Amino acid sequence: MSGHRPARASHALVLAAAVLTLTGCSQVAALAPVGGDRLTIVRFAANDVLVEQGVELLVAPVCTADGRDVTCRGSSLQGAAITVTSSTDDQAEMTVQVGDRTIYAGSVQDVIDAGARP
């Protein structure tokens, strides 16, 4: 019987390490919206708006930068084009359109802040 204890202790140690590793991953994921360049922050904010508005995605918006202008393009499950823009004229603002409908026009940081609240 005592021969099984080292194996059990070893399994418990591996399990504990796995739990700690997964906990660390979730903490890093939670920090993602507060780090990164402007393109990344606009992408996080756009995704938050789309989720909040219940837009079902066929293709999640992919963002590109041209200088300091950020444009993201994707499509909804219903086939509508998703366009997100944030220009150098007012980098703190973004517009999210699904088809011809504007579902958000406002502060990028307000969206990030709202998404960080529990």
VOSE-596822 format. One record per atom (N, C-alpha, C): residue number from 1; z, x, y; residue in one letter. Coordinates in steps of 0.2 Angstrom, whole numbers. Each point is the difference from the previous one (the first is absolute). Example, Ala and Ser with C-alpha at 12.3 -4.5 7.8 and 13.67 -1.06 7.14 Angstrom:
residues 2
(rec 1 (39 66 -28) "a")
(rec 1 (0 -4 6) "a")
(rec 1 (0 4 6) "a")
(rec 2 (-4 -2 5) "s")
(rec 2 (1 4 6) "s")
(rec 2 (3 -4 5) "s")
END
This chain:
residues 118
(rec 1 (0 4 -6) "m")
(rec 1 (0 -4 6) "m")
(rec 1 (0 4 6) "m")
(rec 2 (4 6 0) "s")
(rec 2 (0 4 6) "s")
(rec 2 (-7 3 2) "s")
(rec 3 (-4 1 -5) "g")
(rec 3 (-7 3 1) "g")
(rec 3 (-4 -5 5) "g")
(rec 4 (1 -6 1) "h")
(rec 4 (-4 -5 4) "h")
(rec 4 (3 1 7) "h")
(rec 5 (5 2 2) "r")
(rec 5 (3 0 7) "r")
(rec 5 (-4 5 4) "r")
(rec 6 (-2 6 -2) "p")
(rec 6 (-5 4 5) "p")
(rec 6 (-6 -4 1) "p")
(rec 7 (-3 -3 -5) "a")
(rec 7 (-6 -4 1) "a")
(rec 7 (1 -5 5) "a")
(rec 8 (5 -4 -1) "r")
(rec 8 (1 -6 5) "r")
(rec 8 (2 3 7) "r")
(rec 9 (3 5 1) "a")
(rec 9 (2 3 6) "a")
(rec 9 (-7 3 3) "a")
(rec 10 (-4 3 -4) "s")
(rec 10 (-7 2 3) "s")
(rec 10 (-4 -6 2) "s")
(rec 11 (0 -5 -4) "h")
(rec 11 (-4 -6 2) "h")
(rec 11 (3 -3 7) "h")
(rec 12 (7 0 0) "a")
(rec 12 (3 -3 6) "a")
(rec 12 (-2 4 6) "a")
(rec 13 (0 7 0) "l")
(rec 13 (-2 4 5) "l")
(rec 13 (-7 -1 2) "l")
(rec 14 (-5 0 -5) "v")
(rec 14 (-7 -2 2) "v")
(rec 14 (0 -6 4) "v")
(rec 15 (3 -6 -3) "l")
(rec 15 (0 -6 4) "l")
(rec 15 (2 0 7) "l")
(rec 16 (6 4 1) "a")
(rec 16 (3 0 6) "a")
(rec 16 (-5 4 5) "a")
(rec 17 (-3 5 -3) "a")
(rec 17 (-5 4 5) "a")
(rec 17 (-6 -4 1) "a")
(rec 18 (-2 -5 -4) "a")
(rec 18 (-6 -4 1) "a")
(rec 18 (2 -5 5) "a")
(rec 19 (6 -3 0) "v")
(rec 19 (2 -5 5) "v")
(rec 19 (1 3 7) "v")
(rec 20 (2 6 0) "l")
(rec 20 (1 4 7) "l")
(rec 20 (-7 1 2) "l")
(rec 21 (-5 2 -4) "t")
(rec 21 (-6 2 2) "t")
(rec 21 (-4 -6 3) "t")
(rec 22 (1 -6 -3) "l")
(rec 22 (-3 -6 2) "l")
(rec 22 (3 -3 7) "l")
(rec 23 (6 1 0) "t")
(rec 23 (4 -2 6) "t")
(rec 23 (-3 5 6) "t")
(rec 24 (-1 6 -1) "g")
(rec 24 (-3 4 5) "g")
(rec 24 (-7 -2 2) "g")
(rec 25 (-4 -2 -5) "c")
(rec 25 (-7 -2 2) "c")
(rec 25 (1 -6 4) "c")
(rec 26 (4 -5 -1) "s")
(rec 26 (0 -6 4) "s")
(rec 26 (3 1 7) "s")
(rec 27 (4 5 1) "q")
(rec 27 (2 2 6) "q")
(rec 27 (-5 4 4) "q")
(rec 28 (-4 4 -3) "v")
(rec 28 (-6 3 3) "v")
(rec 28 (-5 -5 2) "v")
(rec 29 (-1 -5 -4) "a")
(rec 29 (-5 -6 2) "a")
(rec 29 (3 -4 6) "a")
(rec 30 (6 -1 0) "a")
(rec 30 (3 -3 6) "a")
(rec 30 (-1 3 6) "a")
(rec 31 (0 7 0) "l")
(rec 31 (-1 4 6) "l")
(rec 31 (-7 1 2) "l")
(rec 32 (-5 -2 -4) "a")
(rec 32 (-7 1 2) "a")
(rec 32 (-2 -3 6) "a")
(rec 33 (2 -6 2) "p")
(rec 33 (-3 -3 6) "p")
(rec 33 (3 4 7) "p")
(rec 34 (5 4 -1) "v")
(rec 34 (2 3 6) "v")
(rec 34 (-2 7 1) "v")
(rec 35 (-4 3 -5) "g")
(rec 35 (-3 6 0) "g")
(rec 35 (-8 0 0) "g")
(rec 36 (-3 5 2) "g")
(rec 36 (-7 1 -1) "g")
(rec 36 (-3 -1 7) "g")
(rec 37 (-7 1 -1) "d")
(rec 37 (-4 0 6) "d")
(rec 37 (-2 -7 3) "d")
(rec 38 (-3 -1 5) "r")
(rec 38 (-1 -6 3) "r")
(rec 38 (-5 -5 -5) "r")
(rec 39 (-4 3 -3) "l")
(rec 39 (-5 -3 -5) "l")
(rec 39 (5 -4 -5) "l")
(rec 40 (4 4 -3) "t")
(rec 40 (5 -2 -5) "t")
(rec 40 (4 -6 2) "t")
(rec 41 (3 1 6) "i")
(rec 41 (4 -5 3) "i")
(rec 41 (-4 -7 1) "i")
(rec 42 (-6 1 3) "v")
(rec 42 (-4 -6 1) "v")
(rec 42 (-1 -4 -7) "v")
(rec 43 (-2 4 -5) "r")
(rec 43 (-1 -3 -6) "r")
(rec 43 (6 -3 -3) "r")
(rec 44 (6 3 0) "f")
(rec 44 (6 -4 -2) "f")
(rec 44 (1 -6 4) "f")
(rec 45 (-1 0 7) "a")
(rec 45 (1 -6 4) "a")
(rec 45 (-5 -5 -2) "a")
(rec 46 (-6 2 -1) "a")
(rec 46 (-5 -5 -2) "a")
(rec 46 (1 -4 -7) "a")
(rec 47 (2 4 -5) "n")
(rec 47 (2 -2 -6) "n")
(rec 47 (6 -5 1) "n")
(rec 48 (5 2 4) "d")
(rec 48 (6 -5 1) "d")
(rec 48 (-3 -7 3) "d")
(rec 49 (-4 1 5) "v")
(rec 49 (-3 -7 3) "v")
(rec 49 (-3 -4 -6) "v")
(rec 50 (-5 3 -4) "l")
(rec 50 (-3 -3 -5) "l")
(rec 50 (4 -4 -5) "l")
(rec 51 (5 4 -2) "v")
(rec 51 (5 -3 -5) "v")
(rec 51 (4 -6 4) "v")
(rec 52 (2 1 6) "e")
(rec 52 (4 -5 3) "e")
(rec 52 (-4 -6 1) "e")
(rec 53 (-6 1 1) "q")
(rec 53 (-5 -6 1) "q")
(rec 53 (-3 -3 -6) "q")
(rec 54 (2 3 -6) "g")
(rec 54 (-2 -3 -6) "g")
(rec 54 (-7 1 -2) "g")
(rec 55 (-3 6 3) "v")
(rec 55 (-7 1 -1) "v")
(rec 55 (-1 3 -7) "v")
(rec 56 (-4 -3 -5) "e")
(rec 56 (-1 3 -6) "e")
(rec 56 (-5 5 0) "e")
(rec 57 (1 6 -2) "l")
(rec 57 (-5 6 1) "l")
(rec 57 (-4 1 -7) "l")
(rec 58 (-7 1 2) "l")
(rec 58 (-4 2 -5) "l")
(rec 58 (-1 8 0) "l")
(rec 59 (0 2 6) "v")
(rec 59 (0 7 2) "v")
(rec 59 (4 1 6) "v")
(rec 60 (6 4 -2) "a")
(rec 60 (4 2 6) "a")
(rec 60 (-3 4 5) "a")
(rec 61 (2 -1 6) "p")
(rec 61 (-3 3 6) "p")
(rec 61 (0 8 -1) "p")
(rec 62 (-5 3 1) "v")
(rec 62 (-1 8 0) "v")
(rec 62 (-1 2 7) "v")
(rec 63 (4 4 3) "c")
(rec 63 (0 2 7) "c")
(rec 63 (-3 7 1) "c")
(rec 64 (-4 0 6) "t")
(rec 64 (-3 6 2) "t")
(rec 64 (2 1 7) "t")
(rec 65 (-1 7 2) "a")
(rec 65 (2 1 7) "a")
(rec 65 (-6 3 3) "a")
(rec 66 (-2 -2 6) "d")
(rec 66 (-5 3 4) "d")
(rec 66 (3 3 7) "d")
(rec 67 (2 6 0) "g")
(rec 67 (4 2 5) "g")
(rec 67 (7 -3 -1) "g")
(rec 68 (2 -4 5) "r")
(rec 68 (6 -3 0) "r")
(rec 68 (-1 -7 -2) "r")
(rec 69 (-6 -3 0) "d")
(rec 69 (-1 -7 -2) "d")
(rec 69 (1 -1 -8) "d")
(rec 70 (4 -5 -2) "v")
(rec 70 (0 -1 -7) "v")
(rec 70 (-3 -7 -2) "v")
(rec 71 (-4 0 -5) "t")
(rec 71 (-3 -6 -2) "t")
(rec 71 (1 0 -8) "t")
(rec 72 (2 -6 -2) "c")
(rec 72 (1 -1 -7) "c")
(rec 72 (-4 -6 -2) "c")
(rec 73 (-3 0 -6) "r")
(rec 73 (-4 -5 -3) "r")
(rec 73 (1 -1 -7) "r")
(rec 74 (0 -7 -2) "g")
(rec 74 (2 -2 -7) "g")
(rec 74 (-3 -7 0) "g")
(rec 75 (2 -4 -6) "s")
(rec 75 (-3 -6 -1) "s")
(rec 75 (6 -5 -3) "s")
(rec 76 (-1 -6 1) "s")
(rec 76 (5 -5 -3) "s")
(rec 76 (-3 -2 -6) "s")
(rec 77 (5 -3 -4) "l")
(rec 77 (-3 -3 -7) "l")
(rec 77 (-5 -5 1) "l")
(rec 78 (0 -3 6) "q")
(rec 78 (-5 -6 1) "q")
(rec 78 (-6 3 3) "q")
(rec 79 (-1 7 1) "g")
(rec 79 (-6 3 2) "g")
(rec 79 (0 1 8) "g")
(rec 80 (5 -1 3) "a")
(rec 80 (0 1 8) "a")
(rec 80 (1 7 1) "a")
(rec 81 (-3 3 5) "a")
(rec 81 (1 7 2) "a")
(rec 81 (6 0 4) "a")
(rec 82 (4 6 -2) "i")
(rec 82 (6 1 4) "i")
(rec 82 (-1 6 4) "i")
(rec 83 (1 -1 7) "t")
(rec 83 (-1 6 4) "t")
(rec 83 (7 1 4) "t")
(rec 84 (2 6 1) "v")
(rec 84 (6 2 4) "v")
(rec 84 (-3 5 5) "v")
(rec 85 (2 -1 6) "t")
(rec 85 (-2 5 5) "t")
(rec 85 (6 2 4) "t")
(rec 86 (1 6 2) "s")
(rec 86 (5 3 5) "s")
(rec 86 (-4 5 4) "s")
(rec 87 (-1 -1 6) "s")
(rec 87 (-4 5 4) "s")
(rec 87 (4 5 4) "s")
(rec 88 (-3 5 3) "t")
(rec 88 (3 4 5) "t")
(rec 88 (2 -3 6) "t")
(rec 89 (-3 -6 2) "d")
(rec 89 (2 -3 6) "d")
(rec 89 (7 -2 0) "d")
(rec 90 (3 -3 -6) "d")
(rec 90 (7 -1 -1) "d")
(rec 90 (2 1 -7) "d")
(rec 91 (2 6 -1) "q")
(rec 91 (1 2 -7) "q")
(rec 91 (6 -4 -3) "q")
(rec 92 (4 -3 4) "a")
(rec 92 (6 -3 -3) "a")
(rec 92 (-2 -7 -2) "a")
(rec 93 (-6 -2 1) "e")
(rec 93 (-2 -7 -2) "e")
(rec 93 (-5 0 -6) "e")
(rec 94 (-1 -5 -3) "m")
(rec 94 (-5 -1 -5) "m")
(rec 94 (-2 -7 -1) "m")
(rec 95 (-6 -1 -2) "t")
(rec 95 (-3 -7 -2) "t")
(rec 95 (-2 0 -7) "t")
(rec 96 (3 -6 -3) "v")
(rec 96 (-2 -1 -7) "v")
(rec 96 (-4 -6 -1) "v")
(rec 97 (-6 0 -2) "q")
(rec 97 (-5 -5 -1) "q")
(rec 97 (-1 -1 -7) "q")
(rec 98 (-1 -7 -2) "v")
(rec 98 (-2 -2 -7) "v")
(rec 98 (-6 -4 1) "v")
(rec 99 (-6 2 -1) "g")
(rec 99 (-6 -4 1) "g")
(rec 99 (0 0 8) "g")
(rec 100 (-1 -6 3) "d")
(rec 100 (0 -1 7) "d")
(rec 100 (6 -2 3) "d")
(rec 101 (5 0 -4) "r")
(rec 101 (7 -2 3) "r")
(rec 101 (5 6 1) "r")
(rec 102 (2 0 6) "t")
(rec 102 (5 6 1) "t")
(rec 102 (7 -3 -2) "t")
(rec 103 (3 4 -5) "i")
(rec 103 (7 -2 -2) "i")
(rec 103 (5 4 3) "i")
(rec 104 (-1 5 3) "y")
(rec 104 (5 4 4) "y")
(rec 104 (-3 4 5) "y")
(rec 105 (3 0 6) "a")
(rec 105 (-2 4 6) "a")
(rec 105 (6 2 3) "a")
(rec 106 (3 6 0) "g")
(rec 106 (6 2 3) "g")
(rec 106 (2 7 -2) "g")
(rec 107 (6 1 1) "s")
(rec 107 (3 7 -1) "s")
(rec 107 (1 2 -7) "s")
(rec 108 (-3 6 -2) "v")
(rec 108 (1 3 -6) "v")
(rec 108 (7 1 -2) "v")
(rec 109 (4 3 5) "q")
(rec 109 (7 1 -2) "q")
(rec 109 (4 -6 -1) "q")
(rec 110 (-2 -5 3) "d")
(rec 110 (4 -7 -1) "d")
(rec 110 (-1 -2 -8) "d")
(rec 111 (-6 1 -2) "v")
(rec 111 (-1 -1 -7) "v")
(rec 111 (4 4 -5) "v")
(rec 112 (0 7 2) "i")
(rec 112 (3 5 -4) "i")
(rec 112 (8 -2 0) "i")
(rec 113 (2 -1 6) "d")
(rec 113 (7 -2 0) "d")
(rec 113 (2 -6 -4) "d")
(rec 114 (-4 -5 1) "a")
(rec 114 (2 -6 -4) "a")
(rec 114 (0 1 -8) "a")
(rec 115 (-5 4 -2) "g")
(rec 115 (-1 2 -7) "g")
(rec 115 (6 4 -3) "g")
(rec 116 (4 3 5) "a")
(rec 116 (5 5 -2) "a")
(rec 116 (7 -4 -1) "a")
(rec 117 (0 -6 3) "r")
(rec 117 (6 -5 -1) "r")
(rec 117 (0 -3 -6) "r")
(rec 118 (6 0 -3) "p")
(rec 118 (1 -3 -7) "p")
(rec 118 (-1 -8 1) "p")
END
